Amino acid sequence: MTALSGVDGVRALRYEPGKPLPEGAEAAEVLVPRFLQGSDPREVLAQLPNLRLVQLLSAGVERFLGLVPDGVLLSTCRGAHGGSTAEWAVGALLSVYRDFPVFQRLADAGRWEHHVTETLQDKKVLVVGAGDLGRQFQRRVEPFDATTTLVGRTARDGVRAMSELPDLLPHHDAVLLVVPLTSETDGMVDAEFLARMPDGAVLVNAARGRVVDTDALVAELLSGRLRAALDVTEPEPLPQGHPLWTAPGLFLTPHVAGSCTGHTARAYAVVRAEVERFARGERPANVVNGEY
């Protein structure tokens, strides 16, 4: 409410998922769902006959694809969480290469055991996804003297095409996944994809759990051939007893890459800018569907 106050031509109404919509909501043209909303949005969408824009607080859109009515724009929060998630990815790689979790377990046990670790220096990282997050990661990791190769749907200056992935995978020490979940990326990292990664390589998933075939990854981890850092899993939340909990060579966090101080303010700054554009009759910058 604070972020949208003072925007010309905009009156904000607050709603709570699962509760009746506030008076006047039937006139709403813009819906801003709760961050990482887990409930089915169709119930709310059906009560908004004048809806023209769904403005998300997240970069991912998979919860809304195919559910937004025809003629309604769907806009992401691209630019809000890329820096935080890129920071997590750099930290995850550092944790894997410098054995931070191993040293912490030794410290918890009161054991002082020295050993030589790997380094992020001179590593070649394949970044699958050349949007805001991929660029943010590239900017943060290269000062560590690592090199990056960006891969996008199509080739362009500084970006390789997805069709080149099979040939690129064997020549990189780590693969970072920062693609949206779509029909093209669902299950993209399968047994064949993993088999092309060299021995000892690290798979880092900061995208969505379903981008990776979990069974295929578990098999590689159990064999000791590959390592991984996951902020997202399939299924999610990860149930007790799942083999990922005990898989060797895995650094695991519970979908927190973008969850850090200031994330709400950064997200609503993007939302405000998008709503301002819409209120002026312009097309929001982060629209991923439809025509205005």
N, C-alpha and C positions, 0 to 999 in steps of 0.2 A: 504494500500500500504506500509506503514511504517512497519507494523508487519511482512509482508511477504518478505521484502527486505532482501537480504543476505542469503536466504534459497537456498542451493545448488540445481541446476537443476530446479529452479522455476522462471518463468517470469510472473509477475502480470499485469493484465489489469483491469482497472476500468470501470464499466458499470453503467448506471442509468436505473432502471426499467421504462419501457414505452418508452424508447428512443432506436434508432438503436445501435446495439452492436459495439464496437470499432473494428478497423481493426485488423485482426489476431485472433479474438475471435473464429473463426470456428475451430481452432486447439486446443482450450482449453480442458483440461482433467478434470479440477476441477472447480466447480461453488460454490461460497460463496454468497448465497442470502442475501439481506438486512434483518436486525433484524426485526422479526415479520412482514415480508413482507405480505401485504394484497392482492396483485394482484395475478392472476392465473399464476403459474410458467411455465405452459406448453408452452407458446409462446417462452420463452427464451430457455427452454429445447430442443425444436424442432430445434433451430438454432445451436445446439452444437453437431455435429455428432460424435465427438471424446470424448465425455464426459464419464468419468469413476467414478467420485466421486462428490456427492453433500454434501458439508460441511456446516452445519447450524451454525448460531450464537445463536440459542435458544436450550433449552432442549426438547421442544415439537416438534413433527414431523408430527402432523396430517394434516398440509397443504400440505404435500408432499407424504403421503402414497397413493400408487396406481397411482401416477403420474410420479414417477421416472422410466425411461425406464428400461427394463430388462437388467441385467448385469451391471447396474450402482449402486455403493454403496451409501448409505445414512448414514451420520454420524452426531451425535448430538454434542451439546456444553456442554455435561455433565461435571460438575465440575466448570463451570464459574459462574452460578447464584444461586447455591444451598445455599450458605451462606447468600446471600442477602434475598432470599425468606424465608429462615428459620428465619432470623432476623425479617422480617415482621410478620411471624406467631406468634412468641413470643410476639411481640409488640401488635398484634391484641388481643391475649388472655389477656394480661395485661390490655388493654383498656376496654375489656368487663368486666373482673372481678373487676377492680378498678374504673369503671364508669368514666373514663377520658372524654368521649364525654359529659356525663351528667354534670360534673363539668364545662366543658368549656362553655356549653350553659348557665349555671347559671352565670358564670363569665361575659359572653357577655351581660347578662341582668342586671349586677350589683347586683347580689344576692349572699349573703354569707350564704349557707345552708349546714350545716354539716350533714353527715349521714355515717353510717358504711357500708363498701363495702365487697365484697368477696375478696379472695386472690388466687393467682396461687399456693401457697404452698399447698402441699398434694393433689393436683388434679391429677387424673389419665387420661392420654391423650392417645388415640388410634391413632396411626400414620398409615394411610392406604397408603402404598408405602414405600418400604424399600431400595430405591436407595440412591443416593448421598444426595438428599434434605431431605429425612427422617432421615438419619444419622446426617446430619448437624443440623436439628432441635433437635434431641435427645441430642446432645452434648451441645446445647445452653439452653435448657429448664430445664434439670435436676439440674443445679446449683440453680434454684429457688425452689428446694425441691419438684418438681413435678416428677411423675413417668411416664414412657412411655412403651407402648407395640407396637412393630413394626409388621406390617402385609405385607407380600409379596405374590407373586403368588404361591410360594411353601414354605413349612416349612423348616427351616434350623436353625443353631445355633443362638439363639437370635431373631428369626423371626417366627411368626405364619403364618399359611396358610390362604389364602382368604376364603377358605371353612369354617373357624372357625369364620368369622365375625358375623354371627347371634348370636352366643353364647357370643361373646366378647362385643358387643355393649351395653348391659344393665349394664355393670359393669365399664363403663368409663364416666368421667365427660365431656370430650371433644373428638371430633373426628377431626383429621387433614387429609385432602385429598391432597396427593402429588403424585397421579398416573398419568401416561400418558393417553391421550384420545385415546382409542382403541374401537373396537367393543365390548370388554368385559366390559369396564368401562363406556361407553356411557349410561347415565341414570341409573347408578348403584345405586345412592342414591335416591331411590324412596320412596313412602309412607311407604312401609313395612320396609325399612331400617331405616327411621326416627322414625317410631313407636317403634322400639326396643331401641332407645336411651332413657335414663331416663329423667324424668321431670327436667327442668332447665339446661339440657346439652347444650353444645355449638358446633355447626358445623363450622369448619374452612375450606374454600375451597381456596387452593393455587394451584390447578391443572388447570382444564379448566371448563368453565361454564356448558358444556353439561354433565359433570359427575353427576350433580345434577338435579333432576326433579324440575324445578323452581316452578311450581304450587303446588307441594306437600310441598316444603319448605315454601312458602308463607302461606299456610294453617296452618302449625305448628307455624309460627311466629305470625300470627294474633290471634291464640288461646292463645298465651303467654306461651305455654308449653316448647318450645325450643328457643334458641338464636342462632345467627350466626355471623360469620365474613367472608366476601366475598371480594376477590380481583378480582374475575372473575365471570361473569354472563352469563346466556343464556336468552335472546339475549345479545350481546355485540357489540357496546356500548349500555348501558341501555337507552331505549327511554324515553322521557318525559312522565309522566303520568303512568309509570309502577308501579305496587303495591310495588315493592321492595324499591322504593324511600321513602316510608312512613311506611314501615313495622316496627313494634316495635321490640326492641331487636336485631337490626341489626347494625353491624359496617361494612361500605362499603367503598372500595377504588377502583379507576378506573384502574385496572390491572397494578399496579406500584410496586409490590413486588420485582421484580428484577431490577427495574429502579432506580438506585442510582449512586452516584459518583463512577467512576472507572469501571462501568459495561462493557463499551466498551473495555477497556484495558484487563480486565479479560477474556472476550469472545475471543478476538483476540489472547491472549496467548494460549488458547486451540486450536484455529484454526491453529495457526502456528505449534504447536506440531503435530497436526493431518496431516497437509500438509507435514511436514517434514518426517513423517512416510511413507506417500504415495509415496513421491519422492524417498525414499530409497527402494521402492519395498515392504514395509511392509503393513500389514493390519492396518488401523487406529483403535485406541482403542475404539472409541465410535460408531462403525458401528452397525446399527440396522437391516440390511438386507443384502442379497446377499452373494456371495463368492468372495474372492480375488484371 
